[in-house]
Amino acid sequence: MESVEETLRRRVLKVLENSSEPLTVNDIMMELGLKPSFRKLVYESLSHLAKSVRRKSKGRKALVMRAPYCLNCGYVFRDLKRIRKPSKCPKCKSERITPPAFMLVKIQD
């Protein structure tokens, strides 16, 4: 029997495979018809997919993330320890932060 997380991961992967542009967690949740309470599970699924996509495709595909950035001063959050939307800019303290966006890409030989 499949767990809820595995099913969600597969659904998230399918949405990413069918998209030609980067998607935020909100975009993915809207596409799947998920409630806001699923946000944490979607972020966890993306974190897991980042590892498994590359391995299962034998290095031919990768899940890439467009880093979140501050709309106020332009600060880019490059060194996130875990995938998430930061709450506040460390530079200007603004809360106007774009969420990270995700996309599956084929890796060139």
MODELLER restraints for C-alpha pairs under 7 A, 6 or more apart:
rsr = mdl.restraints
at = mdl.atoms
rsr.add(forms.Gaussian(group=physical.xy_distance, feature=features.Distance(at['CA:9:A'], at['CA:45:A']), mean=5.30, stdev=0.5))
rsr.add(forms.Gaussian(group=physical.xy_distance, feature=features.Distance(at['CA:12:A'], at['CA:28:A']), mean=6.86, stdev=0.5))
rsr.add(forms.Gaussian(group=physical.xy_distance, feature=features.Distance(at['CA:15:A'], at['CA:28:A']), mean=6.92, stdev=0.5))
rsr.add(forms.Gaussian(group=physical.xy_distance, feature=features.Distance(at['CA:16:A'], at['CA:103:A']), mean=6.11, stdev=0.5))
rsr.add(forms.Gaussian(group=physical.xy_distance, feature=features.Distance(at['CA:16:A'], at['CA:104:A']), mean=6.20, stdev=0.5))
rsr.add(forms.Gaussian(group=physical.xy_distance, feature=features.Distance(at['CA:17:A'], at['CA:104:A']), mean=6.42, stdev=0.5))
rsr.add(forms.Gaussian(group=physical.xy_distance, feature=features.Distance(at['CA:21:A'], at['CA:103:A']), mean=6.64, stdev=0.5))
rsr.add(forms.Gaussian(group=physical.xy_distance, feature=features.Distance(at['CA:22:A'], at['CA:101:A']), mean=5.27, stdev=0.5))
rsr.add(forms.Gaussian(group=physical.xy_distance, feature=features.Distance(at['CA:22:A'], at['CA:102:A']), mean=4.92, stdev=0.5))
rsr.add(forms.Gaussian(group=physical.xy_distance, feature=features.Distance(at['CA:22:A'], at['CA:103:A']), mean=4.72, stdev=0.5))
rsr.add(forms.Gaussian(group=physical.xy_distance, feature=features.Distance(at['CA:23:A'], at['CA:101:A']), mean=4.86, stdev=0.5))
rsr.add(forms.Gaussian(group=physical.xy_distance, feature=features.Distance(at['CA:23:A'], at['CA:102:A']), mean=5.14, stdev=0.5))
rsr.add(forms.Gaussian(group=physical.xy_distance, feature=features.Distance(at['CA:23:A'], at['CA:103:A']), mean=6.51, stdev=0.5))
rsr.add(forms.Gaussian(group=physical.xy_distance, feature=features.Distance(at['CA:24:A'], at['CA:99:A']), mean=6.40, stdev=0.5))
rsr.add(forms.Gaussian(group=physical.xy_distance, feature=features.Distance(at['CA:24:A'], at['CA:100:A']), mean=5.97, stdev=0.5))
rsr.add(forms.Gaussian(group=physical.xy_distance, feature=features.Distance(at['CA:24:A'], at['CA:101:A']), mean=4.27, stdev=0.5))
rsr.add(forms.Gaussian(group=physical.xy_distance, feature=features.Distance(at['CA:24:A'], at['CA:102:A']), mean=6.25, stdev=0.5))
rsr.add(forms.Gaussian(group=physical.xy_distance, feature=features.Distance(at['CA:25:A'], at['CA:42:A']), mean=6.84, stdev=0.5))
rsr.add(forms.Gaussian(group=physical.xy_distance, feature=features.Distance(at['CA:43:A'], at['CA:83:A']), mean=6.54, stdev=0.5))
rsr.add(forms.Gaussian(group=physical.xy_distance, feature=features.Distance(at['CA:43:A'], at['CA:84:A']), mean=6.83, stdev=0.5))
rsr.add(forms.Gaussian(group=physical.xy_distance, feature=features.Distance(at['CA:47:A'], at['CA:83:A']), mean=6.66, stdev=0.5))
rsr.add(forms.Gaussian(group=physical.xy_distance, feature=features.Distance(at['CA:50:A'], at['CA:62:A']), mean=6.79, stdev=0.5))
rsr.add(forms.Gaussian(group=physical.xy_distance, feature=features.Distance(at['CA:50:A'], at['CA:63:A']), mean=5.10, stdev=0.5))
rsr.add(forms.Gaussian(group=physical.xy_distance, feature=features.Distance(at['CA:53:A'], at['CA:61:A']), mean=6.53, stdev=0.5))
rsr.add(forms.Gaussian(group=physical.xy_distance, feature=features.Distance(at['CA:53:A'], at['CA:62:A']), mean=6.08, stdev=0.5))
rsr.add(forms.Gaussian(group=physical.xy_distance, feature=features.Distance(at['CA:53:A'], at['CA:63:A']), mean=6.90, stdev=0.5))
rsr.add(forms.Gaussian(group=physical.xy_distance, feature=features.Distance(at['CA:54:A'], at['CA:60:A']), mean=6.74, stdev=0.5))
rsr.add(forms.Gaussian(group=physical.xy_distance, feature=features.Distance(at['CA:54:A'], at['CA:61:A']), mean=5.44, stdev=0.5))
rsr.add(forms.Gaussian(group=physical.xy_distance, feature=features.Distance(at['CA:54:A'], at['CA:62:A']), mean=5.11, stdev=0.5))
rsr.add(forms.Gaussian(group=physical.xy_distance, feature=features.Distance(at['CA:60:A'], at['CA:106:A']), mean=5.70, stdev=0.5))
rsr.add(forms.Gaussian(group=physical.xy_distance, feature=features.Distance(at['CA:60:A'], at['CA:107:A']), mean=5.09, stdev=0.5))
rsr.add(forms.Gaussian(group=physical.xy_distance, feature=features.Distance(at['CA:61:A'], at['CA:104:A']), mean=6.73, stdev=0.5))
rsr.add(forms.Gaussian(group=physical.xy_distance, feature=features.Distance(at['CA:61:A'], at['CA:105:A']), mean=5.55, stdev=0.5))
rsr.add(forms.Gaussian(group=physical.xy_distance, feature=features.Distance(at['CA:61:A'], at['CA:106:A']), mean=4.43, stdev=0.5))
rsr.add(forms.Gaussian(group=physical.xy_distance, feature=features.Distance(at['CA:61:A'], at['CA:107:A']), mean=5.50, stdev=0.5))
rsr.add(forms.Gaussian(group=physical.xy_distance, feature=features.Distance(at['CA:62:A'], at['CA:104:A']), mean=5.68, stdev=0.5))
rsr.add(forms.Gaussian(group=physical.xy_distance, feature=features.Distance(at['CA:62:A'], at['CA:105:A']), mean=5.47, stdev=0.5))
rsr.add(forms.Gaussian(group=physical.xy_distance, feature=features.Distance(at['CA:62:A'], at['CA:106:A']), mean=6.54, stdev=0.5))
rsr.add(forms.Gaussian(group=physical.xy_distance, feature=features.Distance(at['CA:62:A'], at['CA:107:A']), mean=6.99, stdev=0.5))
rsr.add(forms.Gaussian(group=physical.xy_distance, feature=features.Distance(at['CA:63:A'], at['CA:102:A']), mean=6.74, stdev=0.5))
rsr.add(forms.Gaussian(group=physical.xy_distance, feature=features.Distance(at['CA:63:A'], at['CA:103:A']), mean=5.68, stdev=0.5))
rsr.add(forms.Gaussian(group=physical.xy_distance, feature=features.Distance(at['CA:63:A'], at['CA:104:A']), mean=4.55, stdev=0.5))
rsr.add(forms.Gaussian(group=physical.xy_distance, feature=features.Distance(at['CA:63:A'], at['CA:105:A']), mean=6.40, stdev=0.5))
rsr.add(forms.Gaussian(group=physical.xy_distance, feature=features.Distance(at['CA:64:A'], at['CA:102:A']), mean=5.68, stdev=0.5))
rsr.add(forms.Gaussian(group=physical.xy_distance, feature=features.Distance(at['CA:64:A'], at['CA:103:A']), mean=5.48, stdev=0.5))
rsr.add(forms.Gaussian(group=physical.xy_distance, feature=features.Distance(at['CA:64:A'], at['CA:104:A']), mean=6.28, stdev=0.5))
rsr.add(forms.Gaussian(group=physical.xy_distance, feature=features.Distance(at['CA:65:A'], at['CA:100:A']), mean=6.38, stdev=0.5))
rsr.add(forms.Gaussian(group=physical.xy_distance, feature=features.Distance(at['CA:65:A'], at['CA:101:A']), mean=5.51, stdev=0.5))
rsr.add(forms.Gaussian(group=physical.xy_distance, feature=features.Distance(at['CA:65:A'], at['CA:102:A']), mean=4.56, stdev=0.5))
rsr.add(forms.Gaussian(group=physical.xy_distance, feature=features.Distance(at['CA:65:A'], at['CA:103:A']), mean=6.61, stdev=0.5))
rsr.add(forms.Gaussian(group=physical.xy_distance, feature=features.Distance(at['CA:66:A'], at['CA:100:A']), mean=5.53, stdev=0.5))
rsr.add(forms.Gaussian(group=physical.xy_distance, feature=features.Distance(at['CA:66:A'], at['CA:101:A']), mean=5.03, stdev=0.5))
rsr.add(forms.Gaussian(group=physical.xy_distance, feature=features.Distance(at['CA:66:A'], at['CA:102:A']), mean=6.32, stdev=0.5))
rsr.add(forms.Gaussian(group=physical.xy_distance, feature=features.Distance(at['CA:67:A'], at['CA:76:A']), mean=6.62, stdev=0.5))
rsr.add(forms.Gaussian(group=physical.xy_distance, feature=features.Distance(at['CA:67:A'], at['CA:77:A']), mean=5.95, stdev=0.5))
rsr.add(forms.Gaussian(group=physical.xy_distance, feature=features.Distance(at['CA:67:A'], at['CA:78:A']), mean=6.11, stdev=0.5))
rsr.add(forms.Gaussian(group=physical.xy_distance, feature=features.Distance(at['CA:67:A'], at['CA:100:A']), mean=5.13, stdev=0.5))
rsr.add(forms.Gaussian(group=physical.xy_distance, feature=features.Distance(at['CA:68:A'], at['CA:76:A']), mean=6.16, stdev=0.5))
rsr.add(forms.Gaussian(group=physical.xy_distance, feature=features.Distance(at['CA:68:A'], at['CA:77:A']), mean=5.64, stdev=0.5))
rsr.add(forms.Gaussian(group=physical.xy_distance, feature=features.Distance(at['CA:68:A'], at['CA:85:A']), mean=6.71, stdev=0.5))
rsr.add(forms.Gaussian(group=physical.xy_distance, feature=features.Distance(at['CA:68:A'], at['CA:97:A']), mean=6.57, stdev=0.5))
rsr.add(forms.Gaussian(group=physical.xy_distance, feature=features.Distance(at['CA:68:A'], at['CA:98:A']), mean=5.13, stdev=0.5))
rsr.add(forms.Gaussian(group=physical.xy_distance, feature=features.Distance(at['CA:68:A'], at['CA:99:A']), mean=5.10, stdev=0.5))
rsr.add(forms.Gaussian(group=physical.xy_distance, feature=features.Distance(at['CA:68:A'], at['CA:100:A']), mean=4.57, stdev=0.5))
rsr.add(forms.Gaussian(group=physical.xy_distance, feature=features.Distance(at['CA:69:A'], at['CA:75:A']), mean=5.45, stdev=0.5))
rsr.add(forms.Gaussian(group=physical.xy_distance, feature=features.Distance(at['CA:69:A'], at['CA:76:A']), mean=4.29, stdev=0.5))
rsr.add(forms.Gaussian(group=physical.xy_distance, feature=features.Distance(at['CA:69:A'], at['CA:77:A']), mean=5.82, stdev=0.5))
rsr.add(forms.Gaussian(group=physical.xy_distance, feature=features.Distance(at['CA:69:A'], at['CA:97:A']), mean=5.58, stdev=0.5))
rsr.add(forms.Gaussian(group=physical.xy_distance, feature=features.Distance(at['CA:69:A'], at['CA:98:A']), mean=5.49, stdev=0.5))
rsr.add(forms.Gaussian(group=physical.xy_distance, feature=features.Distance(at['CA:70:A'], at['CA:76:A']), mean=6.58, stdev=0.5))
rsr.add(forms.Gaussian(group=physical.xy_distance, feature=features.Distance(at['CA:70:A'], at['CA:89:A']), mean=6.27, stdev=0.5))
rsr.add(forms.Gaussian(group=physical.xy_distance, feature=features.Distance(at['CA:70:A'], at['CA:96:A']), mean=5.88, stdev=0.5))
rsr.add(forms.Gaussian(group=physical.xy_distance, feature=features.Distance(at['CA:70:A'], at['CA:97:A']), mean=4.50, stdev=0.5))
rsr.add(forms.Gaussian(group=physical.xy_distance, feature=features.Distance(at['CA:70:A'], at['CA:98:A']), mean=6.45, stdev=0.5))
rsr.add(forms.Gaussian(group=physical.xy_distance, feature=features.Distance(at['CA:71:A'], at['CA:96:A']), mean=5.49, stdev=0.5))
rsr.add(forms.Gaussian(group=physical.xy_distance, feature=features.Distance(at['CA:71:A'], at['CA:97:A']), mean=5.80, stdev=0.5))
rsr.add(forms.Gaussian(group=physical.xy_distance, feature=features.Distance(at['CA:71:A'], at['CA:98:A']), mean=6.88, stdev=0.5))
rsr.add(forms.Gaussian(group=physical.xy_distance, feature=features.Distance(at['CA:72:A'], at['CA:94:A']), mean=6.54, stdev=0.5))
rsr.add(forms.Gaussian(group=physical.xy_distance, feature=features.Distance(at['CA:72:A'], at['CA:96:A']), mean=6.48, stdev=0.5))
rsr.add(forms.Gaussian(group=physical.xy_distance, feature=features.Distance(at['CA:73:A'], at['CA:92:A']), mean=6.80, stdev=0.5))
rsr.add(forms.Gaussian(group=physical.xy_distance, feature=features.Distance(at['CA:85:A'], at['CA:99:A']), mean=5.02, stdev=0.5))
rsr.add(forms.Gaussian(group=physical.xy_distance, feature=features.Distance(at['CA:85:A'], at['CA:100:A']), mean=6.25, stdev=0.5))
rsr.add(forms.Gaussian(group=physical.xy_distance, feature=features.Distance(at['CA:86:A'], at['CA:97:A']), mean=7.00, stdev=0.5))
rsr.add(forms.Gaussian(group=physical.xy_distance, feature=features.Distance(at['CA:87:A'], at['CA:95:A']), mean=5.93, stdev=0.5))
rsr.add(forms.Gaussian(group=physical.xy_distance, feature=features.Distance(at['CA:88:A'], at['CA:94:A']), mean=5.63, stdev=0.5))
rsr.add(forms.Gaussian(group=physical.xy_distance, feature=features.Distance(at['CA:88:A'], at['CA:95:A']), mean=4.61, stdev=0.5))
rsr.add(forms.Gaussian(group=physical.xy_distance, feature=features.Distance(at['CA:89:A'], at['CA:95:A']), mean=6.40, stdev=0.5))
